[in-house]
Amino acid sequence: MQNEPMHVLLADDDENDRLFFVDAFDEIPIATVVNTVVDGVELLHYLTRPEIILPHILFLDLNMPRKGGMECLNEIKGNERFK
């Protein structure tokens, strides 16, 4: 992974938080690919797409509409693909 960028994913329903997060990663001297989703339903849909590279780091907002962070975390832990 030395030459490959670190893949980071943020699930957060607040648009300003998502923009701040992406801007913060733009400022650090580490090669990153940052993706964002707006809620837990979109997160799980994103993670199950076969063509995506799974993130090295996932940041979850705990309080999101439709599906919160803790519910997502439980589903992720129960999915064999993410072990």
Beta strands, then each sheet from edge to edge (+ up, - down):
strand 1: 6-11
strand 2: 32-37
strand 3: 57-60
sheet 1: 2+ 1+ 3+
end
